[in-house]
């Protein structure tokens, strides 16, 4: 294929698409290296007794990632996707240096600010670049592959760091592994991944021949304030997707920050905690290969609604379980729910957004979605103090099911053929 043809689809862009798949795995491995280790690091190494203080790492991560998602989206529309991707990997370097060489809880919290920046810039750009390459017909497939491979990376690191920590300790060994991951991520983004702006222009010209304004009323020329207002409140479909994204991060905060502490309190060995967390992320990861394709066939809304239902049920089942096999089954149900809803929320938002401002609209959606980490961290810290871990878990399950009802009522189907 001629490199300058900018033909849309996975097949004509297969080489670049696969490099982005590899980059997404590495992004997932970067965030996954903390999932088993960091909550236990605060409890067992730095002897932090306050749950809220332990959760400060995920609040710092979530707040940074949420805000910088918005920045990354705007910069990528104005400057291009590739420079933002490279900056994302560069921002990972201070994170790993702090975790390797500065052994204090304050350093862990600061490191998570850099981790949030790394994820906001790097993962947002792999999503946006893959959407640029494939065009409107294969968005569900592209997002299924992106989120699947990213969360396979998360599951690899969640499990591996549990094994590494069990054998070599919590303090340094898991983060040596993280430094190797960062090296490959930065090298790939600099040496082999190309800009996708030409594909955006080609899709934009095709859409312009049909209409200059999307069916939601979003003009390709509006500013960030209008994009923020429309995505958050004015458009019922985009606002339903935004609140659903925020709530699913409540659930992920629960799994990431609270469940390792909950299981440790029940005297579950660290290696089993790693296996339980790994089950959640590996099911979430691998199942998305199918759930993204499913949404290209039946539409976006049914998988999102079913996924939120399974996520809520899985959370309740986890609280009722009392042994490792049942915790793993409950984690698998939660992971399957995430697999159904997670990539298809991205695809639904991309269906609605004009290609010229796709980065900005996705940035607003991801602002609210990843803001769920920060809000969820505060919420869990407060409720654990007031009602205990088990009741906090059940509260998140209720919130997920209420969010599902909002999606049922407010969201319209967005798939181009189904719509």
C-alpha positions as CSV (number, residue, x, y, z in Angstrom):
1,X,0.0,0.0,0.0
2,X,1.1,3.6,-0.7
3,X,1.9,5.2,2.6
4,X,0.3,8.5,1.5
5,X,-3.1,7.1,0.5
6,X,-4.5,7.2,4.0
7,X,-7.0,4.5,3.2
8,X,-9.3,3.7,6.2
9,X,-9.6,0.3,7.7
10,X,-7.5,-2.2,9.7
11,X,-6.2,-4.2,6.7
12,X,-4.7,-1.3,4.7
13,X,-3.1,0.0,7.9
14,X,-2.2,-3.3,9.4
15,X,1.4,-2.7,10.3
16,X,0.8,0.6,12.1
17,X,-2.3,-0.9,13.8
18,X,-0.2,-3.7,15.1
19,X,2.5,-1.4,16.4
20,X,-0.3,0.5,18.2
21,X,-1.5,-2.8,19.7
22,X,2.0,-3.5,21.0
23,X,2.2,0.1,22.4
24,X,-1.2,-0.4,24.1
25,X,0.0,-3.6,25.8
26,X,2.9,-1.7,27.2
27,X,0.7,1.1,28.4
28,X,-1.5,-1.4,30.2
29,X,1.6,-3.1,31.7
30,X,2.8,0.3,33.0
31,X,-0.4,0.9,35.0
32,X,-0.8,-2.7,36.0
33,X,2.5,-2.9,37.8
34,X,0.9,-1.0,40.7
35,X,-2.4,-2.9,41.1
36,X,-1.2,-5.6,43.4
37,X,1.9,-3.9,44.9
38,X,1.0,-0.3,45.9
39,X,-1.9,-0.7,48.3
40,X,0.1,-3.4,50.1
41,X,3.2,-1.2,50.0
42,X,1.3,1.5,51.9
43,X,0.0,-0.9,54.5
44,X,2.9,-3.3,55.1
45,X,6.0,-1.3,54.2
46,X,5.2,2.3,55.1
47,X,2.7,1.3,57.8
48,X,0.0,3.7,56.7
49,X,-3.0,3.1,59.0
50,X,-5.5,5.5,57.4
51,X,-7.4,4.0,54.4
52,X,-7.9,7.5,53.0
53,X,-4.2,8.2,53.1
54,X,-3.5,4.9,51.3
55,X,-6.1,5.8,48.7
56,X,-4.2,9.1,48.1
57,X,-2.2,7.4,45.4
58,X,-5.2,6.5,43.3
59,X,-6.8,9.9,43.9
60,X,-3.6,11.6,42.7
61,X,-3.6,9.2,39.7
62,X,-7.2,9.7,38.8
63,X,-7.3,13.5,39.1
64,X,-4.2,13.9,37.0
65,X,-5.3,11.5,34.3
66,X,-8.8,12.9,34.1
67,X,-7.6,16.5,33.6
68,X,-4.8,15.6,31.2
69,X,-7.2,13.5,29.1
70,X,-8.9,16.7,28.2
71,X,-5.5,18.4,27.5
72,X,-4.3,15.4,25.5
73,X,-7.4,15.5,23.3
74,X,-7.1,19.2,22.5
75,X,-3.4,19.0,21.8
76,X,-3.8,16.0,19.6
77,X,-6.4,17.8,17.4
78,X,-4.1,20.9,17.2
79,X,-0.6,19.4,17.0
80,X,-1.0,15.7,16.0
81,X,-1.3,12.4,17.8
82,X,2.3,11.2,17.7
83,X,3.9,14.1,19.7
84,X,1.4,13.6,22.5
85,X,2.1,9.9,22.5
86,X,5.9,10.5,22.8
87,X,5.4,13.0,25.6
88,X,3.2,10.4,27.4
89,X,6.0,7.9,27.5
90,X,8.6,10.6,28.6
91,X,6.3,11.4,31.6
92,X,6.6,7.8,32.7
93,X,10.3,8.2,33.4
94,X,10.0,10.4,36.6
95,X,7.4,7.9,37.9
96,X,9.7,4.9,37.7
97,X,12.6,6.8,39.0
98,X,10.7,7.8,42.2
99,X,9.4,4.3,42.8
100,X,12.9,2.8,42.3
101,X,15.0,5.3,44.3
102,X,12.9,7.3,46.7
103,X,11.3,5.0,49.3
104,X,8.6,7.1,51.0
105,X,4.8,7.1,50.7
106,X,5.0,10.7,49.5
107,X,7.2,9.6,46.6
108,X,4.6,7.0,45.7
109,X,1.9,9.6,45.6
110,X,4.0,11.9,43.4
111,X,4.9,9.0,41.2
112,X,1.2,8.4,40.6
113,X,0.8,11.9,39.4
114,X,3.3,11.1,36.7
115,X,1.6,7.8,36.1
116,X,-1.7,9.6,35.5
117,X,0.0,11.9,33.0
118,X,1.6,8.9,31.3
119,X,-1.7,7.1,30.9
120,X,-3.6,10.3,29.9
121,X,-1.3,11.0,27.0
122,X,-0.1,7.6,26.0
123,X,-3.3,5.5,26.3
124,X,-5.6,8.2,25.0
125,X,-3.4,8.5,21.9
126,X,-3.4,4.8,21.2
127,X,-7.2,4.9,21.3
128,X,-7.4,8.0,19.1
129,X,-4.9,6.8,16.6
130,X,-6.5,3.4,16.1
131,X,-9.9,5.1,15.7
132,X,-8.3,7.4,13.1
133,X,-6.9,4.5,11.1
134,X,-10.0,2.3,11.0
135,X,-12.8,4.7,10.0
136,X,-16.5,4.4,11.1
137,X,-17.1,0.8,10.0
138,X,-14.7,-1.0,12.4
139,X,-14.8,1.2,15.5
140,X,-16.1,-1.5,17.8
141,X,-13.5,-4.0,16.6
142,X,-10.7,-1.4,17.0
143,X,-11.8,-0.4,20.5
144,X,-12.3,-4.1,21.5
145,X,-8.7,-4.8,20.3
146,X,-7.3,-1.7,22.0
147,X,-9.0,-2.2,25.4
148,X,-8.4,-6.0,25.2
149,X,-4.7,-5.7,24.6
150,X,-4.3,-2.9,27.1
151,X,-6.0,-4.8,29.9
152,X,-4.1,-8.0,28.9
153,X,-1.1,-5.9,29.7
154,X,-2.7,-4.8,33.0
155,X,-3.4,-8.4,33.9
156,X,0.2,-9.5,33.0
157,X,1.6,-6.9,35.3
158,X,-1.0,-7.5,38.1
159,X,-0.1,-11.2,38.2
160,X,3.7,-10.8,37.6
161,X,4.2,-8.1,40.2
162,X,2.4,-10.3,42.8
163,X,4.8,-13.1,42.0
164,X,7.8,-10.8,42.0
165,X,6.8,-9.2,45.3
166,X,6.2,-12.6,46.9
167,X,9.7,-13.7,46.0
168,X,11.8,-10.5,46.1
169,X,9.8,-8.0,48.2
170,X,7.5,-5.1,47.6
171,X,10.0,-2.2,47.5
172,X,12.2,-2.3,44.4
173,X,12.0,-5.5,42.3
174,X,8.5,-4.9,40.8
175,X,9.6,-1.5,39.5
176,X,12.8,-2.7,37.8
177,X,10.4,-4.7,35.7
178,X,8.4,-1.5,35.2
179,X,11.5,0.4,33.9
180,X,12.0,-2.3,31.2
181,X,8.4,-1.8,30.1
182,X,8.8,2.0,29.9
183,X,12.0,1.6,27.7
184,X,10.1,-0.4,25.1
185,X,7.2,1.9,25.1
186,X,9.2,5.0,24.5
187,X,11.4,3.3,21.9
188,X,8.3,2.1,20.0
189,X,6.6,5.5,20.0
190,X,9.8,7.3,18.7
191,X,11.0,4.8,16.2
192,X,8.1,3.1,14.5
193,X,4.7,4.8,15.2
194,X,3.6,7.4,12.6
195,X,1.2,10.3,12.6
196,X,-2.5,9.6,11.6
197,X,-3.6,13.2,10.8
198,X,-3.9,12.3,7.1
199,X,-6.5,9.6,7.9
200,X,-8.5,12.2,10.0
201,X,-8.6,14.6,7.0
202,X,-9.7,11.8,4.7
203,X,-12.6,10.8,7.0
204,X,-13.5,14.5,7.5
205,X,-13.8,15.2,3.8
206,X,-16.0,12.2,3.4
207,X,-18.3,13.4,6.2
208,X,-18.3,16.9,4.9
209,X,-19.8,15.7,1.7
210,X,-22.7,14.5,3.7
211,X,-23.1,17.2,6.4
212,X,-21.1,19.8,8.2
213,X,-22.8,19.3,11.5
214,X,-23.2,16.0,13.4
215,X,-26.6,14.7,14.4
216,X,-25.9,15.8,18.0
217,X,-25.4,19.4,16.8
218,X,-21.6,19.4,17.4
219,X,-20.0,21.5,14.8
220,X,-16.4,20.6,13.8
221,X,-15.4,24.3,14.5
222,X,-16.6,24.7,18.1
223,X,-14.4,25.4,21.1
224,X,-13.5,23.3,24.1
225,X,-16.1,24.9,26.3
226,X,-19.0,23.9,24.0
227,X,-17.5,20.4,23.6
228,X,-17.3,20.1,27.4
229,X,-20.9,21.3,27.8
230,X,-22.4,19.1,25.0
231,X,-20.5,15.9,26.0
232,X,-21.2,16.3,29.7
233,X,-24.8,17.6,29.8
234,X,-26.5,18.8,26.6
235,X,-26.4,15.6,24.5
236,X,-28.3,12.8,26.3
237,X,-26.3,10.0,24.7
238,X,-22.9,11.5,25.4
239,X,-23.8,12.5,28.9
240,X,-25.1,9.0,29.6
241,X,-21.8,7.5,28.3
242,X,-19.9,10.0,30.4
243,X,-21.6,9.1,33.7
244,X,-21.4,5.4,32.8
245,X,-17.6,5.8,32.3
246,X,-17.3,7.6,35.6
247,X,-19.2,4.9,37.5
248,X,-17.3,2.0,35.9
249,X,-14.1,3.6,37.3
250,X,-15.7,3.6,40.7
251,X,-15.8,-0.1,40.3
252,X,-12.2,-0.3,39.1
253,X,-11.1,1.8,42.0
254,X,-12.7,-0.7,44.3
255,X,-10.8,-3.6,42.6
256,X,-7.5,-1.7,42.4
257,X,-7.4,0.1,45.8
258,X,-9.7,-1.6,48.2
259,X,-10.0,-5.3,47.4
260,X,-6.2,-6.0,48.0
261,X,-6.7,-4.5,51.5
262,X,-10.0,-6.3,52.0
263,X,-8.5,-9.6,51.1
264,X,-5.3,-9.0,53.1
265,X,-7.6,-8.2,56.1
266,X,-9.0,-11.7,55.6
267,X,-5.5,-13.1,55.6
268,X,-5.4,-14.1,52.0
269,X,-1.8,-14.6,50.8
270,X,-0.3,-11.9,48.5
271,X,0.1,-14.4,45.6
272,X,-3.6,-15.3,45.8
273,X,-4.5,-11.6,45.9
274,X,-2.5,-11.2,42.7
275,X,-4.3,-14.2,41.1
276,X,-7.7,-12.8,42.0
277,X,-6.9,-9.3,40.6
278,X,-5.3,-11.0,37.6
279,X,-8.5,-13.0,36.9
280,X,-10.5,-9.8,36.8
281,X,-8.2,-8.0,34.4
282,X,-7.4,-11.0,32.2
283,X,-11.2,-11.8,31.6
284,X,-11.7,-8.0,31.0
285,X,-8.8,-8.0,28.6
286,X,-9.4,-11.2,26.5
287,X,-13.2,-10.9,26.3
288,X,-13.0,-7.5,24.6
289,X,-11.7,-9.1,21.4
290,X,-15.2,-10.4,21.1
291,X,-17.3,-7.7,22.7
292,X,-16.0,-5.0,20.4
293,X,-16.9,-7.0,17.3
294,X,-20.3,-7.8,18.9
295,X,-21.1,-4.1,19.1
296,X,-20.4,-3.7,15.3
297,X,-23.1,-6.3,14.7
298,X,-25.8,-5.6,17.3
299,X,-25.1,-2.0,18.2
300,X,-23.3,-0.3,21.1
301,X,-26.2,0.1,23.7
302,X,-27.0,-3.6,24.4
303,X,-23.5,-4.7,25.4
304,X,-23.1,-1.5,27.5
305,X,-26.3,-2.2,29.4
306,X,-25.6,-5.9,29.9
307,X,-22.0,-5.2,30.9
308,X,-23.1,-2.8,33.7
309,X,-25.6,-5.3,35.0
310,X,-22.9,-8.0,35.2
311,X,-20.5,-5.6,36.8
312,X,-23.0,-4.8,39.5
313,X,-23.9,-8.4,40.1
314,X,-20.2,-9.4,40.3
315,X,-19.5,-6.8,42.9
316,X,-22.3,-8.1,45.1
317,X,-21.1,-11.7,44.6
318,X,-17.6,-10.8,45.6
319,X,-18.9,-9.5,48.9
320,X,-20.8,-12.8,49.5
321,X,-17.8,-15.0,48.6
322,X,-15.7,-16.5,51.4
323,X,-12.9,-18.4,49.6
324,X,-10.4,-17.9,46.8
325,X,-12.2,-19.9,44.0
326,X,-15.4,-18.0,44.6
327,X,-13.6,-14.7,44.7
328,X,-12.0,-15.6,41.4
329,X,-15.4,-16.5,39.9
330,X,-16.8,-13.2,41.1
331,X,-13.8,-11.3,39.7
332,X,-14.4,-13.1,36.4
333,X,-18.0,-11.9,36.3
334,X,-16.9,-8.3,37.0
335,X,-14.2,-8.6,34.3
336,X,-16.8,-9.8,31.8
337,X,-19.1,-6.9,32.6
338,X,-16.2,-4.5,32.1
339,X,-15.4,-6.2,28.8
340,X,-18.9,-5.6,27.5
341,X,-19.2,-2.0,28.5
342,X,-15.7,-0.5,28.4
343,X,-14.7,-0.6,24.7
344,X,-18.2,0.1,23.5
345,X,-18.5,3.4,25.5
346,X,-15.4,4.6,23.6
347,X,-16.9,3.4,20.3
348,X,-20.2,5.1,21.0
349,X,-18.6,8.4,21.8
350,X,-16.5,8.2,18.6
351,X,-19.6,7.4,16.6
352,X,-21.1,10.7,17.6
353,X,-18.0,13.0,17.4
354,X,-17.0,14.7,14.2
355,X,-13.5,13.4,13.1
356,X,-11.9,16.9,13.3
357,X,-12.7,17.2,17.0
358,X,-12.7,13.5,17.9
359,X,-9.7,13.9,20.1
360,X,-11.5,16.7,22.1
361,X,-14.8,14.9,22.5
362,X,-13.0,11.7,23.6
363,X,-10.9,13.8,25.9
364,X,-14.0,15.2,27.7
365,X,-15.5,11.7,28.0
366,X,-12.2,10.3,29.4
367,X,-12.0,13.4,31.7
368,X,-15.2,12.2,33.4
369,X,-14.5,8.5,33.1
370,X,-11.0,8.7,34.7
371,X,-12.3,11.3,37.2
372,X,-14.0,8.2,38.6
373,X,-10.7,7.1,40.1
374,X,-10.4,10.3,42.1
375,X,-14.0,10.6,43.1
376,X,-14.2,6.8,43.8
377,X,-11.0,7.1,46.0
378,X,-12.6,9.8,48.1
379,X,-16.0,8.0,48.3
380,X,-14.4,4.7,49.3
381,X,-12.2,6.4,51.9
382,X,-15.2,8.1,53.5
383,X,-17.5,5.1,53.4
384,X,-14.9,2.6,54.7
385,X,-14.4,4.8,57.7
386,X,-18.2,5.2,58.3
387,X,-19.6,1.8,57.3
388,X,-16.7,-0.7,56.7
389,X,-15.2,-2.3,53.6
390,X,-18.0,-4.8,53.0
391,X,-20.8,-2.2,53.0
392,X,-18.6,0.1,50.8
393,X,-18.4,-2.7,48.3
394,X,-22.2,-3.1,48.3
395,X,-22.7,0.6,47.9
396,X,-20.5,0.6,44.7
397,X,-22.6,-2.3,43.4
398,X,-25.8,-0.2,43.9
399,X,-24.3,2.8,42.2
400,X,-23.3,0.7,39.1
401,X,-26.9,-0.7,38.8
402,X,-28.4,2.8,39.0
403,X,-26.0,4.0,36.3
404,X,-27.2,1.1,34.1
405,X,-30.8,2.5,34.5
406,X,-29.6,5.9,33.4
407,X,-28.0,4.4,30.2
408,X,-31.2,2.5,29.5
409,X,-33.3,5.7,29.7
410,X,-31.0,8.4,28.2
411,X,-28.7,6.7,25.7
412,X,-29.6,6.3,22.0
413,X,-28.1,3.7,19.7
414,X,-25.0,5.3,18.0
415,X,-23.8,2.6,15.6
416,X,-24.0,4.2,12.0
417,X,-25.8,1.2,10.4
418,X,-28.1,0.6,13.4
419,X,-28.9,4.3,13.8
